[in-house]
Each structure stands twice: as structure tokens, then as C-alpha cells.
């Protein structure tokens, strides 16, 4: 089987990309694993938005998912629960959250 004969990006699978359009790890691998587990397209979309919000919040603190601390995650949860999401708009922190692409779900062949 040739490499291109198999589907590398599953239907509905988000892909996290950095400013250079390269996959962001471990986010992309986690999305791929979740897709292989058969997560629903809408579930994957929800996961993608949560990851986008979390990475945006962490960027305002000068962190990413690999160096986030428990304090960072508790602060994120506190802001999510209180509804103050001013950190969702990118700020000039120098550390931008990844972009997320979501593969469209294909309809079943008839």
C-alpha cells in the first residue's frame, strides 16, 4: 500500500498548526488519536475549540501546553467558569496560540 493510498487526516479531525503551518505536538497527535478512537465529528469540533481557548489563555501567560503548570490550569478553569474570556482575543504576547483546521466530514457514498 502506498503512503497516499490511506487517509492520513480522518474526517472531522482537527489539526493544530503553528505560525509556520507545521503541526503542533502533542496537540495534533492527541487529535489524531481521538479520531482513531471514533470520536464524533461534533465532539472533535468541541475539543478543537477547547484547545484553542486553552492555548490562547496560556499564550497570555507566556506558556504553552507543554510547560503549563497546575496554577495555569486552575486559573484557566476559574476564568472559564466565571465567563471572563478577554484572553480569547490574541494579545501581543509574542506567543500566539496555534491555528486549528478541522477536516470536513465527508458524506457517506450512496
RAZIMO-V370107 format. One record per run of one state. SS is the DSSP state (H for helix, E for strand, C for the rest). FROM is the first residue (numbers start at 1). LEN is the number of residues. If there is no record, write none. Layout:
SS:FROM:LEN
SS:FROM:LEN
//
This chain:
C:1:2
H:3:3
C:6:8
E:14:4
C:18:5
E:23:1
C:24:3
H:27:10
C:37:4
H:41:20
C:61:9
H:70:13
C:83:3
H:86:3
C:89:10
E:99:4
C:103:8
//
